[in-house]
Structure formats: C-alpha cells, structure tokens
Amino acid sequence: MKIKKGFILRTICGQSVVSGEGLEQVNFSKLVSLNDTAAWLWSEVEGKDFDASTLTALLLDKYDVSEEVASKDAAALVDKWNSMGLLEA
C-alpha cells in the first residue's frame, strides 16, 4: 500500500497534520492530527510501498519497544489511516 496522492504532512501551530491537496482530494475536508511518532512514520514511508510490518521494523529500529507492542501499534495505525481514506493499494 501507499499513501494516496494529494495528502501532505504539514506542521501547523506546532502540530503535525495531514491535509488533502489538489483535485484528487477535493472532497477531503478535514485535517488529520498526528502525534510525533505517527508523523515520523508518515515521513519515512511517504512515496514508498509499505505495510504494517514495514512500520513495525521502523518502530523497532528507533524505539526500545517489544516486537509485540510495535506490531500491534503499527497495525492499528495502518487500520486508522486506511479507514480515513489516506491509503491506496
């Protein structure tokens, strides 16, 4: 999967947010707030194919966390991004 074209990570008032931009996202009328870790993961996979295991590996490389916790968090994040319409196959 990939992040859909037209979604941009920005910093607004010190907060990381994803917004839709361009004709592809003309009907996307919200901002998605990301915490620091989610924003970092977004920037790591932007423009690349990835899945939950990719995010798990990134989390394990950066943080002192168990594989079980990293895997659970990565899967939850992928599910959330997918349910918001931010991802494409």
Short mmCIF file of the C-alpha atoms (twelve columns), coordinates in Angstrom:
data_MODEL
# 
_entry.id   MODEL 
# 
loop_
_atom_site.group_PDB 
_atom_site.id 
_atom_site.type_symbol 
_atom_site.label_atom_id 
_atom_site.label_alt_id 
_atom_site.label_comp_id 
_atom_site.label_asym_id 
_atom_site.label_seq_id 
_atom_site.Cartn_x 
_atom_site.Cartn_y 
_atom_site.Cartn_z 
_atom_site.pdbx_PDB_model_num 
ATOM 1  C CA . MET A 1  0.000   0.000  0.000  1 
ATOM 2  C CA . LYS A 2  0.948   3.652  -0.343 1 
ATOM 3  C CA . ILE A 3  -0.164  6.993  0.970  1 
ATOM 4  C CA . LYS A 4  -2.659  8.385  -1.537 1 
ATOM 5  C CA . LYS A 5  -1.508  11.144 -3.829 1 
ATOM 6  C CA . GLY A 6  -2.534  14.575 -2.628 1 
ATOM 7  C CA . PHE A 7  -2.118  14.077 1.111  1 
ATOM 8  C CA . ILE A 8  0.512   16.356 2.607  1 
ATOM 9  C CA . LEU A 9  2.084   16.297 6.080  1 
ATOM 10 C CA . ARG A 10 2.410   19.830 7.447  1 
ATOM 11 C CA . THR A 11 3.197   21.498 10.732 1 
ATOM 12 C CA . ILE A 12 0.520   23.972 11.777 1 
ATOM 13 C CA . CYS A 13 0.939   25.828 15.072 1 
ATOM 14 C CA . GLY A 14 3.466   23.224 16.195 1 
ATOM 15 C CA . GLN A 15 1.126   20.296 15.444 1 
ATOM 16 C CA . SER A 16 1.729   17.716 12.696 1 
ATOM 17 C CA . VAL A 17 -1.343  17.415 10.489 1 
ATOM 18 C CA . VAL A 18 -2.209  15.717 7.214  1 
ATOM 19 C CA . SER A 19 -4.361  17.642 4.783  1 
ATOM 20 C CA . GLY A 20 -5.750  16.911 1.344  1 
ATOM 21 C CA . GLU A 21 -4.459  18.998 -1.522 1 
ATOM 22 C CA . GLY A 22 -5.268  19.116 -5.233 1 
ATOM 23 C CA . LEU A 23 -8.124  17.803 -7.329 1 
ATOM 24 C CA . GLU A 24 -7.674  14.212 -6.120 1 
ATOM 25 C CA . GLN A 25 -8.656  15.262 -2.594 1 
ATOM 26 C CA . VAL A 26 -11.215 17.979 -3.339 1 
ATOM 27 C CA . ASN A 27 -13.836 16.200 -1.181 1 
ATOM 28 C CA . PHE A 28 -11.476 15.599 1.760  1 
ATOM 29 C CA . SER A 29 -12.432 18.444 4.082  1 
ATOM 30 C CA . LYS A 30 -10.632 17.645 7.306  1 
ATOM 31 C CA . LEU A 31 -7.225  17.778 8.928  1 
ATOM 32 C CA . VAL A 32 -5.796  14.622 10.475 1 
ATOM 33 C CA . SER A 33 -3.660  15.297 13.536 1 
ATOM 34 C CA . LEU A 34 -0.638  13.017 14.036 1 
ATOM 35 C CA . ASN A 35 1.489   12.593 17.129 1 
ATOM 36 C CA . ASP A 36 5.258   12.835 16.746 1 
ATOM 37 C CA . THR A 37 5.728   9.103  16.157 1 
ATOM 38 C CA . ALA A 38 2.947   8.839  13.575 1 
ATOM 39 C CA . ALA A 39 4.290   11.925 11.780 1 
ATOM 40 C CA . TRP A 40 7.778   10.401 11.740 1 
ATOM 41 C CA . LEU A 41 6.411   7.119  10.359 1 
ATOM 42 C CA . TRP A 42 4.451   9.041  7.703  1 
ATOM 43 C CA . SER A 43 7.584   10.856 6.574  1 
ATOM 44 C CA . GLU A 44 9.548   7.581  6.468  1 
ATOM 45 C CA . VAL A 45 7.060   5.833  4.164  1 
ATOM 46 C CA . GLU A 46 5.772   8.757  2.101  1 
ATOM 47 C CA . GLY A 47 6.092   7.918  -1.595 1 
ATOM 48 C CA . LYS A 48 7.002   4.282  -0.870 1 
ATOM 49 C CA . ASP A 49 5.163   0.974  -0.765 1 
ATOM 50 C CA . PHE A 50 4.749   -0.222 2.817  1 
ATOM 51 C CA . ASP A 51 2.666   -2.374 5.115  1 
ATOM 52 C CA . ALA A 52 2.278   -2.849 8.851  1 
ATOM 53 C CA . SER A 53 5.466   -4.944 9.000  1 
ATOM 54 C CA . THR A 54 7.401   -2.020 7.469  1 
ATOM 55 C CA . LEU A 55 6.117   0.284  10.206 1 
ATOM 56 C CA . THR A 56 6.892   -2.364 12.828 1 
ATOM 57 C CA . ALA A 57 10.507  -2.572 11.657 1 
ATOM 58 C CA . LEU A 58 10.841  1.226  11.741 1 
ATOM 59 C CA . LEU A 59 9.471   1.349  15.281 1 
ATOM 60 C CA . LEU A 60 11.822  -1.407 16.428 1 
ATOM 61 C CA . ASP A 61 14.817  0.407  14.924 1 
ATOM 62 C CA . LYS A 62 14.005  3.717  16.592 1 
ATOM 63 C CA . TYR A 63 12.409  2.825  19.921 1 
ATOM 64 C CA . ASP A 64 13.118  0.459  22.792 1 
ATOM 65 C CA . VAL A 65 9.865   -1.454 22.453 1 
ATOM 66 C CA . SER A 66 8.939   -5.119 22.141 1 
ATOM 67 C CA . GLU A 67 8.075   -6.557 18.743 1 
ATOM 68 C CA . GLU A 68 4.600   -7.403 20.025 1 
ATOM 69 C CA . VAL A 69 3.876   -3.791 21.010 1 
ATOM 70 C CA . ALA A 70 5.413   -2.370 17.820 1 
ATOM 71 C CA . SER A 71 3.413   -4.784 15.666 1 
ATOM 72 C CA . LYS A 72 0.152   -4.006 17.457 1 
ATOM 73 C CA . ASP A 73 0.722   -0.238 17.186 1 
ATOM 74 C CA . ALA A 74 1.739   -0.435 13.516 1 
ATOM 75 C CA . ALA A 75 -1.335  -2.477 12.608 1 
ATOM 76 C CA . ALA A 76 -3.599  -0.044 14.465 1 
ATOM 77 C CA . LEU A 77 -2.039  2.917  12.654 1 
ATOM 78 C CA . VAL A 78 -2.422  1.280  9.231  1 
ATOM 79 C CA . ASP A 79 -6.059  0.462  10.047 1 
ATOM 80 C CA . LYS A 80 -6.708  4.051  11.145 1 
ATOM 81 C CA . TRP A 81 -5.051  5.610  8.087  1 
ATOM 82 C CA . ASN A 82 -6.909  3.184  5.844  1 
ATOM 83 C CA . SER A 83 -10.305 3.880  7.464  1 
ATOM 84 C CA . MET A 84 -9.714  7.623  6.958  1 
ATOM 85 C CA . GLY A 85 -9.065  7.071  3.261  1 
ATOM 86 C CA . LEU A 86 -5.397  8.078  3.376  1 
ATOM 87 C CA . LEU A 87 -4.039  4.874  1.790  1 
ATOM 88 C CA . GLU A 88 -4.305  3.095  -1.543 1 
ATOM 89 C CA . ALA A 89 -3.450  -0.455 -2.523 1 
# 
